[in-house]
């Protein structure tokens, strides 16, 4: 009689076919949910055998027995696999092809995503995953195929004809893993993404400007963008946050900028995450810049910084026409506009501000992120390099080790 059995904590199928006892091992742990899924598969196997429509490879395509049955050469010894045989994943023939399931997964999951992430996943599916796996059944995709695909990505060309970075490859593989994991849960097979670890990525290159460079930029930028960059450099707002800033979120009385929305992919949206919802304090330069900006756009648009039509700024257009030409004019190293955020963080650290306060200003969930991103700047900027502790020990009475060294005659320990 066909049954679901357990060996060393893992489940396996036990059934008879063509007079032979066959066991197909899985890597599924012995849980009620996994037994339920495997029972559903076994029921289909049993029905197919009874109707004489059972094709071994359809259910267990990676099994060595599939080839033996196809050749009509199955022998008892081959079917009588020992309990210590290498596990084989349980697969289901009725699973859909990758393209069909990926589209279903996308439609069901997209409701929980930001528009920007939805567009990113859509692009990954259409340009990378569906062309590679589209016609394959999700239950038949093997781990070695995923590894071969990842190796292929390492030589693929991306933007500006450059090879894909490890970070980009990881993003593609993450979407692939999400699709396969969901399919495995629904159709009762072991996901082939297990033990495929992300590639190591280089840390983001942080290149903040010095205070002198910031002042140079603000003094030389086009007058109509002077307020914009003053606010960017002295608040650490993300690009989408400053481009989506509306006057209703500027509280001059309390000197606060209320971050409640963002503007990305040419649409208004919720902030990056819940921690990004915050109140940013205005320093004197920021307060003065916003007051001056209110005279220019306060009655023209709901957006603080806008174009001639009163609509939010085009981030790419501003970078191309204002930001990079200004850096070249000032003979400063080219850096993306996001470095203004890193600059604010390092200037606050240099000023000795409380790390928790800085984290709140930046919209970090905790100060851990602050030290993780700006670790190499903290010692120099805050002088937290151990010298303060040494100075403390040197004050007043000499500490024991030094006192002993000063009072012990040379050579006394020899």
C-alpha positions in Angstrom: 0.0 0.0 0.0 1.3 3.4 -0.9 2.3 5.6 2.1 4.3 8.6 3.3 7.1 7.5 5.6 10.0 9.1 7.5 13.7 8.5 7.6 16.1 10.5 9.7 13.6 13.3 10.0 12.9 13.5 6.3 9.8 12.3 4.4 9.7 9.9 1.4 7.2 8.2 -0.8 6.8 4.4 -0.6 4.7 2.8 -3.3 4.6 -0.2 -5.7 4.8 0.1 -9.5 4.9 -2.7 -12.0 5.3 -5.2 -9.2 8.3 -3.4 -7.7 8.6 -1.4 -4.4 9.8 2.1 -5.1 10.9 4.7 -2.7 11.4 8.4 -3.6 13.1 10.4 -1.0 12.7 14.2 -0.3 14.4 16.8 1.8 11.1 17.8 3.4 11.1 17.7 7.2 8.5 15.6 8.9 5.7 18.1 9.6 1.9 17.9 9.3 1.9 20.4 6.5 4.5 18.5 4.4 2.7 15.2 5.0 -0.5 16.8 3.7 1.2 18.1 0.6 3.0 14.8 -0.1 -0.3 12.9 0.5 -1.9 14.9 -2.2 0.9 14.0 -4.6 0.8 10.4 -3.6 -3.0 10.3 -4.3 -2.3 11.5 -7.9 0.4 8.9 -8.3 -1.9 6.1 -7.1 -4.8 7.2 -9.4 -2.4 7.4 -12.4 -1.1 3.9 -11.6 -4.6 2.5 -11.3 -5.6 4.0 -14.6 -2.4 2.9 -16.3 -1.5 6.5 -17.2 1.4 6.8 -14.8 4.6 8.1 -16.3 7.4 7.9 -13.7 9.4 10.9 -15.0 6.4 13.2 -14.9 6.3 12.9 -11.1 9.9 12.2 -10.3 12.0 13.7 -13.2 15.3 13.6 -11.3 14.9 10.0 -10.1 17.3 7.3 -11.4 14.3 4.9 -11.6 12.6 7.1 -14.2 15.2 6.1 -16.8 15.1 2.4 -15.8 11.4 2.2 -16.2 11.6 4.0 -19.6 14.0 1.4 -20.7 11.8 -1.4 -19.4 14.8 -2.6 -17.4 13.7 -1.9 -13.8 15.0 -4.6 -11.6 14.0 -5.4 -8.0 17.4 -4.4 -6.7 17.1 -0.9 -8.2 13.6 -0.4 -6.8 14.5 -1.7 -3.4 16.4 1.5 -2.5 17.8 1.5 1.0 16.7 4.0 3.6 20.1 5.7 3.3 19.8 6.4 -0.4 20.5 10.0 -1.6 17.3 12.1 -1.2 15.3 12.9 -4.4 13.0 15.9 -4.5 9.3 15.3 -4.8 7.9 16.9 -7.9 4.5 17.3 -9.3 3.6 17.0 -13.0 0.6 19.3 -12.8 2.6 22.4 -11.9 2.3 25.2 -14.5 5.1 26.5 -16.6 7.3 29.2 -15.1 5.9 32.1 -17.1 2.3 31.3 -16.2 3.0 31.0 -12.5 5.4 34.0 -12.4 2.6 36.1 -13.9 0.1 34.8 -11.2 2.6 35.4 -8.5 3.3 39.0 -9.7 -0.4 39.8 -9.8 -1.0 38.5 -6.3 2.1 40.1 -4.7 2.2 43.5 -6.4 -0.5 45.0 -4.2 2.0 45.1 -1.3 4.8 46.7 -3.3 5.8 50.3 -4.0 5.4 51.4 -7.6 9.2 51.6 -8.0 9.7 48.1 -6.8 6.8 46.8 -8.9 8.5 48.3 -12.0 11.8 46.7 -11.0 10.3 43.2 -10.6 8.4 43.6 -13.8 11.6 44.4 -15.7 13.5 41.5 -14.1 10.7 39.0 -15.1 10.4 40.2 -18.6 14.1 40.7 -19.5 15.8 37.9 -17.5 13.6 35.3 -15.9 10.8 34.5 -18.4 13.2 34.3 -21.4 15.3 31.8 -19.5 12.7 29.7 -17.7 9.4 30.6 -19.2 8.5 27.3 -20.9 9.8 25.1 -18.1 7.5 23.6 -15.5 8.3 25.2 -12.1 8.4 21.8 -10.5 11.0 20.6 -13.0 13.5 23.5 -12.6 16.7 22.1 -10.9 19.3 23.7 -8.7 22.0 23.3 -11.2 20.0 25.2 -13.8 19.7 28.1 -11.3 23.4 28.1 -10.7 24.1 28.0 -14.4 21.8 30.9 -14.9 23.5 32.9 -12.2 26.9 32.2 -13.8 25.4 33.4 -17.1 24.3 36.6 -15.6 27.9 37.3 -14.5 28.9 37.8 -18.1 25.6 39.5 -19.2 25.7 43.2 -20.2 23.6 45.8 -18.4 23.5 49.5 -18.6 26.1 51.3 -20.6 27.2 47.9 -21.9 28.8 47.0 -18.6 28.7 43.6 -16.9 26.0 43.1 -14.2 27.2 43.9 -10.7 26.9 41.3 -7.9 24.2 43.6 -6.4 22.2 43.5 -9.6 22.6 39.7 -9.9 21.5 39.2 -6.3 18.4 41.3 -7.1 17.5 39.1 -10.1 18.1 35.9 -8.1 16.0 37.2 -5.2 13.0 37.5 -7.5 13.6 34.1 -8.9 13.8 32.6 -5.4 10.6 34.3 -4.4 8.8 32.8 -7.4 10.2 29.3 -6.9 9.6 29.3 -3.1 6.0 30.2 -3.6 5.6 27.5 -6.3 7.2 24.9 -4.0 4.8 25.7 -1.2 1.8 25.4 -3.5 2.7 22.4 -5.5 4.6 20.3 -2.9 8.1 20.1 -4.1 11.5 21.1 -2.6 12.6 24.5 -3.8 15.8 24.4 -5.8 16.9 27.7 -4.4 17.9 26.2 -1.0 21.6 26.8 -0.1 22.1 29.2 -3.0 23.7 32.1 -1.1 23.9 35.7 -2.4 27.1 36.9 -4.0 29.3 39.2 -1.9 28.9 42.8 -2.7 31.2 45.7 -2.3 30.1 48.3 0.3 28.5 51.4 -1.1 31.1 54.0 -1.9 30.5 57.0 0.4 32.1 60.2 -0.8 30.7 63.1 1.2 31.7 66.7 0.6 33.6 68.8 3.1 31.9 71.8 4.6 34.2 74.0 2.5 33.1 72.2 -0.6 29.4 72.5 0.4 29.7 76.2 0.8 31.5 76.5 -2.6 28.7 74.6 -4.3 25.9 76.7 -2.7 27.7 79.9 -3.5 28.3 79.0 -7.2 25.1 77.1 -8.1 22.5 78.8 -10.3 20.5 81.2 -8.1 17.2 79.4 -8.8 18.7 76.2 -7.3 20.6 77.7 -4.3 17.7 77.1 -1.9 17.3 73.6 -3.2 20.9 72.5 -2.6 21.0 74.4 0.8 18.1 72.2 2.0 19.6 69.0 0.5 23.0 69.4 2.1 21.8 70.6 5.5 18.9 68.2 6.0 20.0 64.9 4.5 16.7 64.4 2.7 16.5 61.7 0.1 16.0 62.8 -3.5 12.4 61.6 -3.6 11.7 63.3 -0.3 12.9 66.8 -1.3 11.5 66.6 -4.8 8.1 65.5 -3.3 8.1 68.1 -0.4 4.9 70.1 -0.3 4.4 73.4 1.5 1.7 71.8 3.7 4.6 69.8 5.3 6.8 72.8 6.0 6.1 74.1 9.6 7.9 77.4 9.9 6.4 78.0 13.4 8.1 74.9 14.9 10.9 74.9 12.3 10.2 71.4 11.2 10.0 69.7 7.8 7.4 66.9 8.0 8.4 64.0 5.8 5.2 62.2 4.8 5.4 61.6 1.1 8.0 61.0 -1.6 8.1 61.6 -5.4 9.6 58.7 -7.3 9.1 57.4 -10.9 7.3 60.6 -11.6 4.5 59.7 -9.1 3.7 60.6 -5.5 4.1 57.7 -3.2 4.5 56.7 0.5 7.9 57.1 2.0 10.6 54.4 1.7 9.4 52.8 4.9 7.7 53.6 8.1 10.9 54.8 9.8 11.2 57.4 7.0 8.1 59.2 8.3 9.8 61.8 10.5 10.1 65.4 11.5 13.3 67.0 10.3 14.6 70.1 12.3 15.5 73.2 10.3 18.9 74.7 11.0 19.1 78.5 10.4 20.4 78.2 6.8 17.6 75.8 6.0 14.9 78.0 7.6 16.2 81.0 5.6 16.4 79.0 2.4 12.8 77.8 2.7 11.5 81.3 3.6 13.2 82.6 0.4 11.8 79.7 -1.6 8.3 80.4 -0.3 8.4 83.8 -1.9 9.3 82.2 -5.2 6.9 79.2 -5.3 4.6 79.5 -2.3 1.7 80.7 -4.3 2.7 79.0 -7.6 2.7 75.3 -6.6 1.9 72.9 -3.8 5.5 71.6 -4.2 8.3 73.5 -2.5 10.8 73.0 -5.4 9.1 72.8 -8.8 9.6 73.6 -12.5 8.0 76.5 -14.4 4.8 74.6 -14.7 4.6 74.1 -10.9 5.3 70.4 -11.2 8.0 68.5 -9.3 11.5 68.6 -10.6 12.8 66.0 -13.0 15.6 64.3 -11.0 17.6 63.2 -14.1 17.2 66.6 -15.8 18.4 68.5 -12.7 21.4 66.2 -12.4 22.3 66.5 -16.1 21.8 70.2 -16.5 22.7 71.6 -13.0 24.5 69.2 -10.7 27.3 67.6 -12.9 28.1 70.8 -14.9 28.6 72.6 -11.5 31.0 70.0 -10.2 33.0 70.2 -13.4 33.1 74.0 -13.2 34.4 73.8 -9.6 36.8 71.0 -10.4 35.3 68.7 -7.9 35.3 64.9 -8.2 32.1 63.8 -9.9 29.7 62.3 -7.4 26.0 61.5 -7.6 23.5 63.9 -6.0 22.7 61.4 -3.2 26.1 62.2 -1.7 24.4 65.3 -0.3 22.6 63.0 2.2 25.9 61.4 3.2 27.4 64.9 3.5 24.7 65.9 6.0 25.3 62.8 8.1 29.1 63.3 8.2 28.8 67.0 9.0 26.4 66.2 11.9 28.9 63.6 13.2 31.8 66.1 12.9 29.7 68.6 14.9 29.3 66.1 17.7 25.6 65.6 17.4 24.0 62.6 19.2 24.0 59.6 16.8 20.4 58.8 17.8 19.3 62.3 16.8 21.2 62.0 13.5 19.5 58.7 12.8 16.1 60.2 13.4 16.9 63.1 11.1 17.9 60.7 8.4 15.0 58.4 8.9 16.9 55.4 10.0 15.2 52.8 12.1 18.1 52.8 14.6 21.5 54.3 15.0 23.0 50.9 14.0 22.5 51.9 10.4 24.3 55.1 10.9 27.5 53.4 12.2 27.2 50.7 9.6 27.2 53.2 6.7 29.6 55.7 8.1 31.8 53.5 10.1 35.1 54.6 8.5 34.2 58.3 9.1 33.1 58.1 12.8 36.6 57.9 14.5 38.0 61.0 12.7 34.8 63.0 12.7 33.9 62.4 16.3 37.4 61.8 17.7 36.1 58.5 19.1 39.3 56.7 18.4 40.4 55.8 21.9 42.4 58.9 22.5 39.8 60.4 24.9 40.0 57.3 27.2 43.8 57.5 27.2 43.7 61.2 28.1 41.4 60.4 31.0 43.8 57.8 32.3 46.7 60.2 32.1 45.0 62.8 34.2 45.8 63.1 37.9 47.5 60.1 39.5 49.4 57.8 37.1 47.6 54.5 36.4 49.1 51.3 38.0 51.1 50.0 35.1 52.8 53.3 34.5 53.4 53.9 38.2 55.0 50.6 38.5 57.2 51.2 35.4 58.3 54.5 36.8 59.2 53.2 40.3 60.8 49.8 39.3 64.5 50.1 38.7 65.6 49.1 35.2 66.6 45.5 35.0 64.8 44.5 38.2 62.7 41.9 36.5 65.6 40.3 34.7 
